[in-house]
Amino acid sequence: MGGPTVRWDQRAVALVELRGTLTDRQLFEEAVAARGWPVLERRGREVTAVTEGVAWYVVEVRFPGSEFRSVVGARQRLEVLAEELRLALVVEAVDRVARPSEVRPGWVPAPAGGGTSHRSWTRAVLAWGANVRQLRAGSETAARALAARPLPGAPGTGPGDAVRRLEPGEDDLAGRRAPVYRRQWVPLSLAVIAGVGATEDGRLDPSPVTLASGLVLVGAAVACAALLAVRSRPDWTLGRARAVVTAPLVAAALVAAVLCVSLPDALAPGPVLSFVAPGTGVVVGLWLLTRQASWRVLLPWLVPAALPLVPGLLPGLGVSLPALYLRAFGLDLEDVEVASVQQLQAALKVLVCMGVWLVAPAFLGFLKHLHLMIRGRWGGYAAFAALSAFSLLIGAWTLAFGPALEAGRAAVADAAEGRQVAPYYGVEPEWVCAGTVRPVAQVPVEGGVLDPRRAYLLVGDAGGTAVLWDRQRKAALKVPLAALRLVPAGDPRRTCP
């Protein structure tokens, strides 16, 4: 039986000194075994459950996270373990395990005719899609031996068959220090974002200061990406790395410039990027948190996600936005009936806006990934809980409730000027001429006097009562719907026929 499966990115070897009884040693060994940390060496005199002694262990600590501060993260994980078990443990030495992979030249069995007339780029495409034996050897003799060696279910070539060394365009590992080393794409993505942002800033504020700051930001990101590209591809010159890194940046800037001119402001790259970039960061942070935390740590952060399951809360969220919108007209939600589909859409919007609380656990995920919050003190978690609650309230108010109030005030201002009023989550105001089916004096009106010669804004109806908003008196009239003959008004500033 194997040990527990541990998801880890980093390995570190630590020499620890443990002072205690046999029970203390057993607790320590069981704890490291439960975490999947192998004990490479142990020494010290024998002790019993009632006698104390000193023992030294060499432990390989395996843990997820970034290479940044990984040595500190390994030491703190051992110290946290000692604090949980109340052990007299000292981490005397710790260092990261670094074993760079050796990249040998690539070979493939040569065709029977010997050689090929294809060009290099054609061979690269054919090699990319071919199902031939892949060989890694330091010499042609070793490559021939590997090609002739039979593998289970896959017979090898003949002993005298030739092999061909892959050209740089065919070998995906040519010149690399490790099989997968794409750290240069991180600053490159930042450079692309900076290019799009600089283009958008130039569109909104075409000043020399904005242009200069954008160029400096983009240049710094490109230089950082080029240096990392040279580090991961020693066969590249600095000029080639700069060209490879700059090409997608220029393309992204050109596309952003075209989109800035052709798309409306709501779909321009700047506003879209302002939502996509933070959203991507939150998703990545939550993924990092789930990789490193147990359910005991994750469960408190999932409590806000369970709020819609509280009885009566979801319907309340669905009517909250229309209610705040109608407040500007001096109306209540009982005065205007809102369709259930529109209430569901409003509830989903509020829930999405409340999702800003996810910024706090995402930030915690980045801190854990960078080994900046290993000990998990209660003060730190309390601060993150307060940040999560604050983000929940700010997101709901700034992105949902506040805009609803602002939309109501804008609707009242448009109605006062006689302009068309945009609908809002089931509330669809419409200018109408309010004729009556019987004399006006016999029509019961609540809130004022009905004048059939003027156009009114029909805000909505509920329970057989229509709500007409008078733009001159800036007040709402409630009239039985059965007593009215409503006709759409072309121009609300003109007299109705």
PECORPE-V766736 format. One record per residue. N is the residue number from 1. PHI is phi as a letter, one per 20 degrees, with the letter a starting at -180 (none if undefined). Layout:
n=(N:N)
phi=(PHI:PHI)
//
This chain:
n=(1:2:3:4:5:6:7:8:9:10:11:12:13:14:15:16:17:18:19:20:21:22:23:24:25:26:27:28:29:30:31:32:33:34:35:36:37:38:39:40:41:42:43:44:45:46:47:48:49:50:51:52:53:54:55:56:57:58:59:60:61:62:63:64:65:66:67:68:69:70:71:72:73:74:75:76:77:78:79:80:81:82:83:84:85:86:87:88:89:90:91:92:93:94:95:96:97:98:99:100:101:102:103:104:105:106:107:108:109:110:111:112:113:114:115:116:117:118:119:120:121:122:123:124:125:126:127:128:129:130:131:132:133:134:135:136:137:138:139:140:141:142:143:144:145:146:147:148:149:150:151:152:153:154:155:156:157:158:159:160:161:162:163:164:165:166:167:168:169:170:171:172:173:174:175:176:177:178:179:180:181:182:183:184:185:186:187:188:189:190:191:192:193:194:195:196:197:198:199:200:201:202:203:204:205:206:207:208:209:210:211:212:213:214:215:216:217:218:219:220:221:222:223:224:225:226:227:228:229:230:231:232:233:234:235:236:237:238:239:240:241:242:243:244:245:246:247:248:249:250:251:252:253:254:255:256:257:258:259:260:261:262:263:264:265:266:267:268:269:270:271:272:273:274:275:276:277:278:279:280:281:282:283:284:285:286:287:288:289:290:291:292:293:294:295:296:297:298:299:300:301:302:303:304:305:306:307:308:309:310:311:312:313:314:315:316:317:318:319:320:321:322:323:324:325:326:327:328:329:330:331:332:333:334:335:336:337:338:339:340:341:342:343:344:345:346:347:348:349:350:351:352:353:354:355:356:357:358:359:360:361:362:363:364:365:366:367:368:369:370:371:372:373:374:375:376:377:378:379:380:381:382:383:384:385:386:387:388:389:390:391:392:393:394:395:396:397:398:399:400:401:402:403:404:405:406:407:408:409:410:411:412:413:414:415:416:417:418:419:420:421:422:423:424:425:426:427:428:429:430:431:432:433:434:435:436:437:438:439:440:441:442:443:444:445:446:447:448:449:450:451:452:453:454:455:456:457:458:459:460:461:462:463:464:465:466:467:468:469:470:471:472:473:474:475:476:477:478:479:480:481:482:483:484:485:486:487:488:489:490:491:492:493:494:495:496:497)
phi=(none:e:f:f:e:d:e:b:d:c:c:b:d:c:d:c:d:d:d:r:e:f:f:f:f:f:f:f:f:f:f:f:f:f:e:m:e:f:e:e:b:b:b:q:f:f:c:d:f:d:d:d:a:d:c:d:c:d:d:e:e:d:b:f:p:e:f:f:l:f:f:f:f:f:f:f:f:f:f:f:g:f:f:f:e:l:d:e:c:c:e:f:b:b:b:e:e:c:c:f:f:e:e:e:f:e:c:c:g:f:f:f:f:m:n:b:e:f:f:f:f:f:f:f:f:f:f:f:d:e:d:c:f:e:c:c:b:e:b:f:f:f:f:f:f:f:f:e:f:f:d:g:n:c:f:e:e:f:f:e:f:e:c:c:f:f:f:g:f:e:e:f:d:f:m:e:e:b:g:c:b:d:f:f:f:f:f:f:f:f:f:f:f:f:f:f:f:f:f:f:f:f:f:f:c:f:d:f:f:f:f:f:f:f:f:f:f:f:f:f:f:f:f:f:f:f:f:f:f:f:f:e:c:f:f:e:e:f:f:f:f:f:f:f:f:f:g:f:f:f:f:f:f:f:f:f:f:f:f:f:e:e:e:f:g:f:d:f:g:f:f:f:f:f:e:f:f:f:f:f:f:f:f:f:f:f:f:f:f:f:f:d:d:e:f:f:e:f:g:f:f:e:f:g:f:e:g:f:e:f:g:n:f:f:f:f:f:f:e:f:f:f:f:f:f:f:f:f:e:m:d:d:f:f:e:c:e:d:f:f:f:f:f:f:f:f:f:f:f:f:f:f:f:f:f:f:f:f:f:f:f:f:f:f:f:f:f:f:f:e:l:d:b:e:f:m:f:f:f:f:f:f:f:f:f:f:f:f:f:f:f:f:f:f:f:f:f:f:d:c:f:f:g:f:f:f:f:f:f:f:f:f:f:f:f:f:e:m:e:f:d:f:f:b:l:n:e:c:f:b:f:c:e:e:e:d:e:b:g:f:f:e:e:f:c:d:o:q:d:e:d:f:f:d:e:c:e:f:f:r:b:a:m:n:d:e:d:d:d:e:f:f:e:l:b:d:d:d:c:g:f:f:e:d:c:e:c:g:e:f:c:f:e:e:f:f:f)
//
